[in-house]
Amino acid sequence: MRQYRGDDRYFADRPERSLPTASNPLENLRHEDSGRVLCRAAGRGHDVTGQNAGADRVQRLNFTTDDGVGPRALLGLIVLESDQTVEAEVRSLRLEGVAHHVSRIPMDATVTEETLQAMEARLPVAAGLLPSRFGFDAIGYACTSGATLIGANRVAAAIATEHPNVPCTDPITAAVAAFATLGIQSIGLVTPYNAEVTLRMAAHYEDGGVEVAAIGSFLEEDDNVVGRITEASVAHAVRRIGAEPECDAVFVSCTSLRTFGVIASLEAELGRPVVSSNQAFTWHLLRLANIEDRVPSLGTLFEHDLAE
């Protein structure tokens, strides 16, 4: 016996039905179901007994259409189920004519090599929840450590199964692009990850020719906790790691860490660029979508276009 609640009544043993496909969704409902739908739509006090009963009471209203949300650019974000930060920080930009839609990908809240790599098989499904008919200008997988462990090329290939020919990025790819744009050759690395994931990330940058001169981590595996680490704590970590004189810049890794409120002030204090996962990710998505807006509150990176 399967029951579900509809209005104030319970219906039992209701058979499954396919999703509506006709121009009028009511045409696809069983007769008794459509009667219920129309009854609820008509409201109390109206006697509606058939699928088309009372249709002459509904006035056809004129309308016009436009380009919808995101007429300048429409971005797609694939965000971790447990991430509390990146969606809010991207939304905070509020650039005119730019919009984004979000798909969530299942992910264990405990961040380890195993849980990160397990996301690869789920990426095509998560990408498919961003409807290709929307016409996305760029799509990003919002997980720095996941992209490091899975590999940026494999992430791009997984997204391309659902969105071929749409530019895509991830925070690790975006960070590399940011370092090239700013001429950064060495970084101080701040992460929240365990030592194993942190060192894998450092090795990734060093393999790409970027020296990692100093490393610090909050050593917190629970993403629910990472999302609540204060910007003041992040700023303190950046100052500590940024004190290393061999660093051209400080990179704050992890889309769960909040940074948008402190990047500009930290750059002014340290006298060098501060790049974060969410900042680089957002900047790269926008530039791939041919949006070249400057956002002074997000530091030096947002003063630049993509390097040739």
N, C-alpha and C positions, 0 to 999 in steps of 0.2 A: 504494500500500500504506500503510495507516494502522495504527499499532500503539499500544497503551496497556498500561500495566502494571497487573495485578490480582493481589494477593498476590505469589507468587514466579513467576508465569507471564506470558508475553506472549501476547496474542491479536491476530491480524492480520485485516484485512478485516472487522472487526465492524460490522454495519450500525447506523445511527442508530436510536434508539427514542424514542418520546414519553415525557414525564414521567409517573410513576404518577398515576392519578386515582382508583382504587378505594380503598375503606376499607382493604383489605389490599394494600400496594404490590406484594407478590409476585405478585398476580393479574395485574399488567400486564406482567410480564416474559415474554420468550420462554422456552419450556420449558427449553432447555439453559442459559440464563442463570440461571433460578430454581434449577436444580439446583446450579449453582456457588455461588450465594448461600447456599443451605441447607447445602451441604457446608462452606463456610467457617464458617457460624454454628454448626453442630453440633460442629465441631472434629475433631481427629484421633481415630481409633479408632471412629467411628460410620459405619455404612453408610447413607447417605441418598441415595436414588436418584430420588425423585419430589418434586413440589412440596409435597405435604402429608404426605410420609413423616415419621413421628416426631412429628406434631403432638400426639398424645395424651401426649407426654412433657412438654409445656409447660403449667405450671400457670397458671391465670388468677389474677392478684393483684388484690385490692380496692384502691381508691384514692379519695381525696377531692380536690376542687379548691378553690382560693381565687381571689382577684383577681389573682394573679400578681405580677410585679415592678411597682413603681410604682403601688400602690393609691391613693396620694394624687394623683400626677401622673406622666404618662408624656410625656417630651419627645423630640422628634426633632431631630437635628443633621445638617446637610449640611456636611461638612468637606472642605476642599481636600485633594487627593491628597498634596500636599507638606507640609501643616501638621503639625507635631510637638507642638503646645502646647495648643490649645484643648480637645481631648478629655480630656487629662490634667488640666487645670485644672478643667473642669466636674466630672469624676469625683471630684476631691479634696474636694468639698463634703460628700458622703455624708449628705445630708438624709434623715431617716427617711421611708420610704414614697415617695420620689421616685427615679425611674430614667430613663435615657435610652438611646436606640438611635442609632447613627451610620451614615450613608451617606457614602461618599467620592465626590467629583466630580473627574473628570480635570482637571488643570491643569498647565501648564508651570511648572517650578520658577523660571523667570525671570519676575519680576513686571513687566509693562509694560502700557500701556493696551490693546494688542492682545490679549495673553494673558488679561487680565482680562475684556474684553468677549466673548471667545470662549466663556466659560462659560455665557452666557445660554441658548444652544441646548441645553446639556447639563443644565440645571437640572431640567426635567420628568423626565428619566430618573433622575437622582439622587434626586429626591423620591419617585419610584415605587418605589425600593428600600427605602423605609420603608413597610411594609405598612399600608394604611389600616385593615385589620381589627383592628389593634392598638389603635385608638382613641386616637390622640395628643391630648394636651391643648394642646400648642403645638409649633410647628416653627420652627427657625431656620436660616438660611443663614449659615455662619460665615466670612464674608469681608468685612472693612471696605472695602477698596479695590475689591473686585468689586462690592459693592452701590452704591458711589459711582459707578463707571463705568457699570454697567448701569442703575442707577436702582432705588430701593427699590420703587416701584410695579410695575415689570416683574419684579423678583424675586418679589414677592408673587403676581403673576399666574401666574408659571411654577409656583410651588409649589401654587397653588390648582387647577391642572389635575389634580393627583393627590390633593390633600387639600382639597377645597372646605369652607368653613366652619370650618376649623381656624385659630386665631390663629397668625400667623407674624411673625417679626421677622428682623433682621440687625443687625450691630454698629453701622452708621451710624444706623439707625432707633432702636436702643436707646440710643445716645449722645445723640441729640436728646431722647428721653424722659427720660434721666437729667439732662440740663441743665435741662429744664423743671421736673423734680421738685425739683432743688436750687437753683433760681433763679439759674442761672449765665448770665451775659450775655457774658462774654469768657473765652477760653481761651488757654493756651499749648499748642501742638500738637507732640507728639513722634511721629515716624514712622520706619520703616526704609526707606521707598520712595525711588525716584529723585525728582528735583525736579519733574518733570512730574506724576506721580501725587500727590505731596504737595501741590502747589499746586492741583490739581483738588479735593482734599479740603478744603483751606482755603476755597476758593471756595464749596463746597457749604455749609459752615457759615455763612459770611458771607451767602450768599443767603437762609439761613433766619433771619437776624437775630442770630447769635452772632458777636461780634467775635473775630478771631484776632489776639491781641496779640503773639505771638512764635511762631516756627516753628523747629524743629530736626529733622534727620533723620540717620540712620546712613548713608543713601545706599547701601544694599545691596539689589541686585535679586534675589539668589539666596535663595529661601525656605529652602533647606536650611541656609544660613548664618544667616539671621535666627532660625531656631529654636534656634540655639546661642548667641545673644547672651545674656550673663549678666544676671541680675537686678541685679547691682551696676552694670553698664553702664547699664541702664535707669534705675536710681535716680539715678545721676550725671546723666543727661540730664534727668530730671524736676527735679532741683535747679537745674540750669542754666537751663532754660526757665522754671521756676517762680519764678525770681528777678525776673522782669519784674513790676513792681508793678501793671500794668494787668490782670493775669490774675486772674479769679475762681477759676479751677481749672486743672489741667493734664490734658490728655487724651492718653493713650498709645494710639496707633492701631496696630492689626494684631493679629490673633488668634495670630500666631506668636510675639509677644513675651511673655515670662513676666513676670507682675506680681503674682500672688496673694500671694507671700511678702513683698512690700515696700509694698503700698498703705497699710496702716494706719500703719506707722512713718513713711512719707513725709508723710502727712496731719498727723501729730502734729508733725513737724519743720517743715513749711511753714505750718501753720495754715490750710490751705485744702483743698478736696476734690481728690483725685486719682482720675480716672476712666480706666479702661482698656477696650479693646475687649472682652476676655473677661469682665471684671467686669460691664460694662453689659449685654452680651449675655446672660449667665447670669441676672442680676437681672431683665431684661425678660422672658425666657422664663418664669421662675418666676412673676412677677407676672401675666403673661398666663394662666398655668395656675392662678391663684388660690392660689398658695403665697406666704405672707407672712412666712416665717421670717426672722429677723434673723441675720446672720452678722458678728459684730464684727470678725473678722480681715480682712474685705473692705471696711472703711471706711465712711464716712458714707452712701454710697448705699444700703447694705443695711439701714440704719435706717429706710428710707422705703418706703411703698407708692407705686403709680403716682399721679401727680398727676391730679386730676379734670379 
